Amino acid sequence: MEFEKLVAERRSVSRFDPGHSISDAELKSLFEQVVLSPSSFNLQHWRFVVVRDAENKAKLRKAALGQAQVEQASATIVVIGKLDAHTDAATLYADTPPEVRDNLVPMIEQFYADKPQLQRDEAVRSVSLAAMTLMYAARDMGYATGPLIGFDPQAVSDLIGLDGNHIPVLLIAIGKQVGDLRPRSARLPVSEVVRLETMSGPGPT
Ligand SMILES: Cc1cc2nc3c(=O)[nH]c(=O)nc-3n(C[C@H](O)[C@H](O)[C@H](O)COP(=O)(O)O)c2cc1C
């Protein structure tokens, strides 16, 4: 699909056909696109748990303030951030020429060591970019998505078995849309959200 159309058509959907299933092959194709997303130092902080089983979706719905789309969607994907992804640098850069790797890997490790806030920021940043790829790729495959932040992180972590090194960043319901969409909510104008050079500069004309 043409990108401009894809962007215009992507909406946050909250009503899904509860009878529709998403296959492993479709998930594989979706995630093969998602993993092409950018991440800081290519650390790929993202992990995903696809909750597709009806009983598990019902439990996840409870952990998500009862939001019905979590259960009615074909699957709800828990988008997870790995906090210590920097410790994977040696493995990730194993095939890099030693003259690059031997400087880069310790530099990455030191950049993040003992900086829990930075580790968390990076996980959320990189994972959020993957989440956006997921929503556009899903749309391109004929699926609708709905991102959700309305959930109890501890309850979601317990449900899917996350340890303290992994945080649930976002839920994304994915499925076939039913019913009409509400009109797109208003956006702040570009003239208000974009400034040239400094925050007190003019907007683009
Ligand atoms: C980080 C994030 C969290 C969101 N959480 C929820 C949520 O918990 N429940 C919900 O119904 N919509 C949620 N939304 C959807 C927004 O309400 C929606 O993106 C916004 O109103 C703009 O609508 P559009 O995506 O259709 O353009 C969330 C969106 C984002 C990006």
The ligand as a MOL file (V3000), in Angstrom:
LIG
                    3D

  0  0  0     0  0            999 V3000
M  V30 BEGIN CTAB
M  V30 COUNTS 31 33 0 0 0
M  V30 BEGIN ATOM
M  V30 1 C 1.0080 5.0820 24.0670 0
M  V30 2 C -0.4720 4.9850 23.7210 0
M  V30 3 C -1.3580 4.4760 24.6510 0
M  V30 4 C -2.7330 4.3450 24.3470 0
M  V30 5 N -3.5600 3.7400 25.2650 0
M  V30 6 C -4.8550 3.5160 24.9360 0
M  V30 7 C -5.7030 2.7780 25.8140 0
M  V30 8 O -5.2920 2.2980 26.8940 0
M  V30 9 N -6.9840 2.5810 25.4410 0
M  V30 10 C -7.4710 3.0690 24.2550 0
M  V30 11 O -8.6620 2.8520 23.9720 0
M  V30 12 N -6.6840 3.7630 23.4000 0
M  V30 13 C -5.3890 3.9870 23.7000 0
M  V30 14 N -4.5550 4.6460 22.8120 0
M  V30 15 C -5.0880 5.1220 21.5280 0
M  V30 16 C -5.1920 6.6730 21.4610 0
M  V30 17 O -6.3150 7.0910 22.1970 0
M  V30 18 C -5.2530 7.0740 19.9960 0
M  V30 19 O -4.0190 6.7610 19.3740 0
M  V30 20 C -5.5200 8.5700 19.8050 0
M  V30 21 O -6.7800 8.9250 20.3030 0
M  V30 22 C -5.4430 8.9880 18.3380 0
M  V30 23 O -6.3520 8.2300 17.5690 0
M  V30 24 P -5.8680 7.4180 16.2530 0
M  V30 25 O -4.7680 6.4770 16.7070 0
M  V30 26 O -7.0810 6.6710 15.7730 0
M  V30 27 O -5.3680 8.4080 15.2470 0
M  V30 28 C -3.2170 4.7830 23.0940 0
M  V30 29 C -2.2940 5.3040 22.1590 0
M  V30 30 C -0.9480 5.3850 22.4530 0
M  V30 31 C 0.0190 5.8960 21.4070 0
M  V30 END ATOM
M  V30 BEGIN BOND
M  V30 1 1 1 2
M  V30 2 1 2 3
M  V30 3 2 2 30
M  V30 4 2 3 4
M  V30 5 1 4 5
M  V30 6 1 4 28
M  V30 7 2 5 6
M  V30 8 1 6 7
M  V30 9 1 6 13
M  V30 10 2 7 8
M  V30 11 1 7 9
M  V30 12 1 9 10
M  V30 13 2 10 11
M  V30 14 1 10 12
M  V30 15 2 12 13
M  V30 16 1 13 14
M  V30 17 1 14 15
M  V30 18 1 14 28
M  V30 19 1 15 16
M  V30 20 1 16 17
M  V30 21 1 16 18
M  V30 22 1 18 19
M  V30 23 1 18 20
M  V30 24 1 20 21
M  V30 25 1 20 22
M  V30 26 1 22 23
M  V30 27 1 23 24
M  V30 28 2 24 25
M  V30 29 1 24 26
M  V30 30 1 24 27
M  V30 31 2 28 29
M  V30 32 1 29 30
M  V30 33 1 30 31
M  V30 END BOND
M  V30 END CTAB
M  END
